[in-house]
Amino acid sequence: MKKFEIPAFYRSPIISKVKALRKTQDPRKKDFTPTILQFGKIEFLIARHFGFCYGVENAIEIAYKAVHNNPGKRIFLLSQMIHNPGVNEDLQSYGIQFIQDTQGKQLIAWDVLKSDDVVIIPAFGTTIEIEQRLTEIGVDVKAYNTTCPFVEKVWNRSETLGQNNHTIIIHGKYDHEETRATFSHSNLNAPTLVIKNLEEAKKVSDFIQGLMLETEFLAFFNGKYSKGFNPTIDLQKIGVVNQTTMLASETQEITEFLRQTMITKYGESTIKNHIADTRDTLCYATNDNQSATLGLLEEEADLAIVVGGYNSSNTTHLVELLEKKFKTFFILSEKSISTKNQITSFNIHSKQEEQLTAFLPEKEKIRIILTSGASCPDAVVDAVIVRILELNGISPDFDAITLK
């Protein structure tokens, strides 16, 4: 796999050693059991897969090249490079300005831009409409386009499905940058509908089976379908693609549920005429991270810590999985751990930070599950490990780390 040139401070002495060993031991990625790091009374169970994926490293490499190759020029990012505050803050420290926020709200007016400005397209990609606007200004939209190849794969698959008269159903969050971009591309070639979860897939199923009126359907999905969408016609032949940061297992569950709906409606002998097989659009990195998290659920531990940006979809899904079994803390970085007994954790249900106390149990041996989202630098995970050890009076020799 390609080696990316990213700033050295994103790398880490601890996690890089863990990942290198696991890559040697398990090159085919078949073993999803965690790596165990023992430091005195504290034992960390490190997920088999976590942290920067191919698409994120590619985006970061291109972004820093944009900075170093264009001294004196104004450099802009369409929105956050990735959903990690540390990465975005570092890019801003180099003078990079954000044109929009993650919801698409304009922060810098389009007429401020000039043809010789550098504009970086983030890893989530962007809409065709925004690309056209930048092109009209004279900005080179290809020079620093960091769109993840796996996002582009979804776009390409959607185009093929549309050419074969399928309607595209996107499993994603409608206001997420990637889903907005995918919707824009899919809409060129096919009627398109965005659904968030299995509950919304059930609404689609109800309509297909004649259990919901068209007016009710259109009202429920208002703002989430393409112009001129006609559910009576457009839901006869479908293909499900996903926002690559959603739970792959949920996308598969939705697809299988709708497949069974089509079998009920049309019969199994003609099923290929009504729903496409789109399993090849699932992002391998998101899938690996989620499989590794399921591997963590097979373990016993006192608590789990997930590190990453609060607005990171893939990181939030890791929290969802782990909190089913463990007391789980969702933190930004080591700075979230203020003392041995106090931690700032994000509640994914209330969407609020919480100041929690006594998060580490008083025990002779403490087992901590640790993982991070695809947009979290390994160096931040390192810092979390070091912070917990320091607060417990442990000063290990990291050069002498042995792994279990």
C-alpha positions as CSV (number, residue, x, y, z in Angstrom):
1,M,0.0,0.0,0.0
2,K,1.1,3.5,-0.7
3,K,3.2,5.3,1.9
4,F,2.0,8.9,2.5
5,E,4.1,11.9,3.4
6,I,2.4,13.5,6.3
7,P,3.9,15.7,9.1
8,A,6.0,13.7,11.5
9,F,4.0,15.0,14.5
10,Y,1.0,12.9,13.3
11,R,3.1,9.7,13.8
12,S,3.6,8.0,17.1
13,P,6.2,5.9,18.9
14,I,3.6,3.6,20.6
15,I,0.8,3.1,18.1
16,S,3.1,2.9,15.1
17,K,4.9,0.0,16.9
18,V,1.6,-1.7,17.6
19,K,0.4,-1.3,14.0
20,A,3.7,-2.5,12.5
21,L,3.6,-5.7,14.6
22,R,0.0,-6.5,13.8
23,K,0.6,-5.9,10.1
24,T,3.5,-8.4,10.2
25,Q,1.5,-11.0,12.3
26,D,-1.8,-10.6,10.4
27,P,-1.1,-9.3,6.8
28,R,-4.5,-10.5,5.5
29,K,-6.4,-8.8,8.3
30,K,-8.2,-11.9,9.5
31,D,-7.6,-11.5,13.3
32,F,-9.8,-8.9,14.9
33,T,-8.6,-9.5,18.5
34,P,-7.1,-6.5,20.2
35,T,-3.4,-5.9,21.0
36,I,-2.7,-5.8,24.8
37,L,-0.3,-3.2,26.2
38,Q,0.6,-3.8,29.9
39,F,1.9,-0.9,32.0
40,G,1.9,-1.8,35.7
41,K,-1.6,-2.0,36.9
42,I,-3.1,-0.6,33.7
43,E,-3.8,-2.8,30.7
44,F,-4.8,-1.2,27.4
45,L,-6.8,-3.3,24.9
46,I,-6.0,-1.6,21.5
47,A,-8.4,-2.3,18.7
48,R,-6.9,-4.2,15.7
49,H,-7.9,-1.4,13.3
50,F,-8.4,2.2,14.0
51,G,-7.1,5.7,13.1
52,F,-6.1,7.3,9.8
53,C,-7.3,5.4,6.8
54,Y,-6.1,5.6,3.2
55,G,-8.4,8.4,2.3
56,V,-7.5,10.6,5.3
57,E,-3.8,10.2,4.9
58,N,-4.1,11.0,1.2
59,A,-6.1,14.1,2.0
60,I,-3.6,15.3,4.6
61,E,-0.7,14.7,2.3
62,I,-2.3,16.8,-0.5
63,A,-3.3,19.6,1.9
64,Y,0.2,20.1,3.3
65,K,1.6,19.9,-0.3
66,A,-0.8,22.7,-1.2
67,V,0.7,24.8,1.7
68,H,4.3,24.2,0.8
69,N,3.9,24.4,-3.0
70,N,2.1,27.8,-2.9
71,P,4.0,30.3,-0.8
72,G,2.4,33.7,-0.8
73,K,-0.9,32.5,-2.2
74,R,-4.2,32.5,-0.5
75,I,-5.3,28.9,0.3
76,F,-8.8,27.9,1.1
77,L,-10.6,24.7,2.2
78,L,-14.2,24.2,1.1
79,S,-15.0,23.0,4.7
80,Q,-13.2,20.9,7.3
81,M,-10.6,18.7,5.8
82,I,-11.7,15.8,8.0
83,H,-13.8,15.7,11.2
84,N,-10.9,16.2,13.6
85,P,-10.4,19.5,15.3
86,G,-6.7,19.1,15.9
87,V,-6.0,18.5,12.2
88,N,-8.2,21.4,11.1
89,E,-6.7,23.7,13.6
90,D,-3.2,22.8,12.4
91,L,-4.1,23.5,8.8
92,Q,-5.6,26.9,9.9
93,S,-2.4,27.7,11.6
94,Y,-0.8,27.8,8.2
95,G,-3.2,30.4,7.1
96,I,-5.8,28.1,5.4
97,Q,-9.3,29.6,5.5
98,F,-12.5,27.6,5.5
99,I,-15.1,28.7,2.9
100,Q,-18.0,26.8,4.5
101,D,-18.8,25.0,7.8
102,T,-19.7,21.4,7.9
103,Q,-23.4,22.1,7.4
104,G,-22.7,24.1,4.2
105,K,-23.2,27.5,5.7
106,Q,-21.1,30.1,3.9
107,L,-18.2,31.5,6.0
108,I,-16.5,33.3,3.1
109,A,-18.5,34.7,0.2
110,W,-17.8,33.2,-3.3
111,D,-17.1,36.6,-4.8
112,V,-14.1,36.9,-2.4
113,L,-12.3,34.2,-4.3
114,K,-10.0,34.9,-7.2
115,S,-8.7,32.7,-10.1
116,D,-5.2,32.4,-8.6
117,D,-6.4,31.3,-5.2
118,V,-5.8,27.7,-4.2
119,V,-8.9,25.8,-3.1
120,I,-8.6,22.3,-1.5
121,I,-11.6,20.0,-1.8
122,P,-11.8,17.9,1.4
123,A,-11.8,14.1,1.7
124,F,-15.6,14.0,1.7
125,G,-15.7,15.5,-1.8
126,T,-18.1,18.2,-2.8
127,T,-21.2,18.9,-4.9
128,I,-21.2,19.4,-8.7
129,E,-22.7,22.8,-8.1
130,I,-19.8,24.0,-6.0
131,E,-17.3,22.6,-8.5
132,Q,-19.0,24.5,-11.3
133,R,-19.0,27.7,-9.2
134,L,-15.3,27.4,-8.5
135,T,-14.6,26.7,-12.2
136,E,-16.5,29.8,-13.2
137,I,-14.3,31.8,-10.9
138,G,-11.3,30.3,-12.6
139,V,-10.1,28.1,-9.7
140,D,-8.4,24.8,-10.6
141,V,-10.6,22.3,-8.9
142,K,-8.4,19.3,-9.8
143,A,-5.1,20.5,-8.5
144,Y,-5.8,19.8,-4.8
145,N,-8.9,17.6,-4.8
146,T,-8.5,15.2,-1.9
147,T,-11.8,13.4,-2.4
148,C,-11.4,9.9,-0.9
149,P,-11.2,7.2,-3.7
150,F,-13.8,5.1,-1.9
151,V,-16.2,8.0,-2.0
152,E,-15.6,8.4,-5.7
153,K,-16.2,4.6,-6.0
154,V,-19.7,5.2,-4.6
155,W,-20.3,8.0,-7.1
156,N,-19.1,5.8,-10.0
157,R,-21.3,2.9,-8.9
158,S,-24.3,5.3,-8.6
159,E,-23.7,6.5,-12.2
160,T,-23.7,2.9,-13.5
161,L,-26.8,2.1,-11.6
162,G,-28.5,5.2,-13.0
163,Q,-27.6,4.3,-16.5
164,N,-29.3,1.0,-15.9
165,N,-32.5,2.8,-14.7
166,H,-32.0,2.1,-11.0
167,T,-33.2,4.7,-8.4
168,I,-30.4,5.4,-6.0
169,I,-31.1,5.1,-2.2
170,I,-28.3,6.6,-0.2
171,H,-27.8,5.3,3.4
172,G,-26.5,8.4,5.1
173,K,-27.1,11.6,7.1
174,Y,-28.7,14.1,4.7
175,D,-26.8,17.1,6.1
176,H,-23.4,15.4,6.1
177,E,-20.9,16.8,3.5
178,E,-20.3,13.4,1.9
179,T,-23.9,12.6,1.5
180,R,-24.6,16.0,0.0
181,A,-21.8,15.4,-2.5
182,T,-23.0,11.9,-3.3
183,F,-26.6,13.1,-3.7
184,S,-25.4,15.8,-6.1
185,H,-23.5,13.3,-8.3
186,S,-26.2,10.6,-8.1
187,N,-28.9,13.1,-9.0
188,L,-27.3,13.7,-12.4
189,N,-28.0,10.1,-13.5
190,A,-30.9,8.8,-11.4
191,P,-33.8,9.6,-9.1
192,T,-32.2,9.7,-5.6
193,L,-33.5,9.3,-2.1
194,V,-31.6,9.6,1.2
195,I,-32.5,7.4,4.2
196,K,-30.8,7.6,7.6
197,N,-31.5,4.2,9.1
198,L,-33.5,1.0,9.1
199,E,-36.6,2.8,10.5
200,E,-36.7,5.0,7.4
201,A,-36.0,2.0,5.2
202,K,-39.2,0.6,6.7
203,K,-41.1,3.6,5.4
204,V,-39.8,2.9,1.9
205,S,-40.9,-0.7,2.3
206,D,-44.3,0.4,3.5
207,F,-44.8,2.5,0.3
208,I,-43.6,-0.3,-2.0
209,Q,-46.1,-2.7,-0.4
210,G,-48.9,-0.2,-0.7
211,L,-49.1,0.5,3.0
212,M,-48.4,4.2,2.7
213,L,-49.9,7.0,0.5
214,E,-47.7,8.9,-1.9
215,T,-48.5,12.2,-0.2
216,E,-47.5,10.7,3.2
217,F,-44.3,9.3,1.7
218,L,-43.3,12.6,0.1
219,A,-44.1,14.6,3.3
220,F,-42.1,12.2,5.4
221,F,-39.0,12.4,3.1
222,N,-39.4,16.1,2.3
223,G,-36.1,17.6,1.3
224,K,-34.4,14.2,1.0
225,Y,-35.3,13.2,-2.6
226,S,-34.3,14.5,-6.0
227,K,-36.5,16.9,-8.0
228,G,-39.5,15.2,-9.7
229,F,-39.1,12.1,-7.6
230,N,-42.1,9.8,-8.2
231,P,-42.1,7.0,-5.6
232,T,-44.7,5.0,-7.5
233,I,-42.4,4.7,-10.5
234,D,-39.0,5.3,-9.0
235,L,-39.1,2.6,-6.3
236,Q,-39.6,-0.3,-8.7
237,K,-35.9,-0.7,-9.3
238,I,-33.4,0.4,-6.7
239,G,-29.8,0.2,-5.7
240,V,-28.5,1.1,-2.2
241,V,-25.2,2.9,-1.7
242,N,-23.8,4.4,1.5
243,Q,-22.1,7.4,3.1
244,T,-18.8,5.6,3.7
245,T,-18.6,6.5,7.3
246,M,-21.9,4.9,8.3
247,L,-22.0,1.4,9.9
248,A,-21.4,-1.0,7.1
249,S,-23.5,-3.6,8.9
250,E,-26.4,-1.2,9.0
251,T,-26.1,-0.6,5.2
252,Q,-26.1,-4.3,4.6
253,E,-29.1,-4.7,6.9
254,I,-31.0,-2.0,5.1
255,T,-30.2,-3.5,1.7
256,E,-31.2,-7.0,2.7
257,F,-34.4,-5.6,4.3
258,L,-35.3,-3.9,1.0
259,R,-34.3,-6.9,-1.0
260,Q,-36.9,-9.0,1.0
261,T,-39.5,-6.3,0.4
262,M,-38.8,-6.6,-3.4
263,I,-39.1,-10.4,-3.2
264,T,-42.5,-10.0,-1.4
265,K,-43.6,-7.6,-4.0
266,Y,-42.3,-9.1,-7.2
267,G,-41.2,-12.6,-6.4
268,E,-37.6,-14.1,-6.1
269,S,-37.3,-15.1,-9.7
270,T,-37.2,-11.5,-10.9
271,I,-35.3,-10.0,-7.9
272,K,-32.3,-8.9,-10.0
273,N,-34.6,-6.6,-12.0
274,H,-35.6,-4.8,-8.9
275,I,-32.6,-4.4,-6.6
276,A,-28.9,-4.3,-7.4
277,D,-26.1,-6.0,-5.5
278,T,-24.0,-3.0,-4.2
279,R,-21.9,-4.7,-1.5
280,D,-18.8,-3.6,-3.4
281,T,-19.4,0.0,-2.5
282,L,-18.7,-0.5,1.3
283,C,-15.5,1.3,2.5
284,Y,-12.9,-1.3,3.6
285,A,-11.4,1.0,6.2
286,T,-14.8,1.7,7.9
287,N,-15.7,-1.9,7.7
288,D,-12.3,-3.0,9.3
289,N,-12.6,-0.5,12.1
290,Q,-16.1,-1.6,12.9
291,S,-15.1,-5.3,12.7
292,A,-12.2,-4.6,15.1
293,T,-14.7,-2.9,17.5
294,L,-16.9,-5.9,17.4
295,G,-13.8,-7.9,18.3
296,L,-13.4,-5.6,21.4
297,L,-16.9,-6.6,22.4
298,E,-15.7,-10.1,22.9
299,E,-13.4,-8.9,25.7
300,E,-13.9,-8.0,29.3
301,A,-12.8,-4.5,30.4
302,D,-13.6,-1.8,33.0
303,L,-14.2,0.9,30.5
304,A,-13.8,2.0,26.9
305,I,-12.3,5.2,25.5
306,V,-12.9,6.3,21.9
307,V,-10.9,9.3,20.6
308,G,-11.9,11.5,17.8
309,G,-13.9,14.6,16.6
310,Y,-17.4,14.9,18.0
311,N,-18.8,15.5,14.5
312,S,-17.1,12.4,13.1
313,S,-19.7,10.0,11.9
314,N,-17.5,6.9,11.8
315,T,-16.2,7.7,15.3
316,T,-19.7,8.1,16.7
317,H,-20.6,4.7,15.3
318,L,-17.7,3.1,17.2
319,V,-19.1,4.7,20.4
320,E,-22.5,3.3,19.6
321,L,-21.1,-0.2,19.3
322,L,-19.0,-0.1,22.5
323,E,-21.5,1.5,24.8
324,K,-23.7,-1.6,24.3
325,K,-21.4,-3.4,26.7
326,F,-18.9,-1.0,28.3
327,K,-19.0,2.3,30.1
328,T,-17.7,4.3,27.2
329,F,-16.0,7.8,27.1
330,F,-15.9,9.7,23.8
331,I,-13.1,12.3,24.0
332,L,-11.3,14.7,21.8
333,S,-7.7,14.2,23.0
334,E,-5.6,13.7,26.1
335,K,-6.7,17.2,27.1
336,S,-10.1,15.8,27.9
337,I,-8.6,14.0,30.8
338,S,-8.0,16.8,33.4
339,T,-7.3,14.7,36.5
340,K,-7.1,11.0,37.5
341,N,-10.8,11.3,38.5
342,Q,-12.2,13.7,35.9
343,I,-12.8,13.4,32.2
344,T,-14.7,15.4,29.6
345,S,-16.8,13.1,27.5
346,F,-19.2,13.7,24.6
347,N,-22.7,12.2,25.0
348,I,-23.8,11.1,21.5
349,H,-27.4,11.1,22.6
350,S,-27.8,14.5,24.1
351,K,-25.1,16.0,21.8
352,Q,-23.5,17.6,24.8
353,E,-20.1,17.4,26.6
354,E,-20.3,16.0,30.1
355,Q,-17.9,16.5,33.0
356,L,-17.6,13.1,34.6
357,T,-15.8,12.0,37.7
358,A,-14.3,8.8,39.0
359,F,-14.0,7.4,35.5
360,L,-11.1,5.1,36.4
361,P,-12.1,2.4,39.0
362,E,-10.1,1.9,42.1
363,K,-8.8,-1.6,41.4
364,E,-5.5,-3.4,41.5
365,K,-5.7,-4.0,37.8
366,I,-7.6,-1.7,35.3
367,R,-8.4,-2.9,31.8
368,I,-9.1,-0.1,29.3
369,I,-10.4,-0.6,25.8
370,L,-8.9,2.1,23.5
371,T,-9.7,3.0,19.9
372,S,-10.2,6.0,17.6
373,G,-12.0,7.2,14.5
374,A,-10.5,7.2,11.0
375,S,-9.8,11.0,11.3
376,C,-7.8,10.8,14.5
377,P,-4.0,10.9,14.4
378,D,-2.2,8.0,16.1
379,A,-0.2,10.6,18.0
380,V,-3.3,11.7,19.8
381,V,-4.0,8.1,20.9
382,D,-0.4,7.9,22.1
383,A,-1.0,11.1,24.1
384,V,-4.1,9.6,25.8
385,I,-2.1,6.5,26.8
386,V,0.7,8.7,28.3
387,R,-1.8,11.0,30.1
388,I,-3.6,8.1,31.8
389,L,-0.3,6.5,32.8
390,E,1.2,9.8,34.2
391,L,-2.0,10.5,36.3
392,N,-1.5,7.0,37.8
393,G,2.2,7.6,38.6
394,I,3.5,5.2,35.9
395,S,6.5,6.2,33.8
396,P,7.1,3.4,31.3
397,D,10.0,3.0,28.9
398,F,8.2,3.1,25.6
399,D,11.3,1.9,23.8
400,A,11.0,-1.3,25.6
401,I,7.3,-1.9,24.9
402,T,6.4,-5.5,24.6
403,L,3.1,-6.5,23.0
404,K,0.7,-9.4,23.8
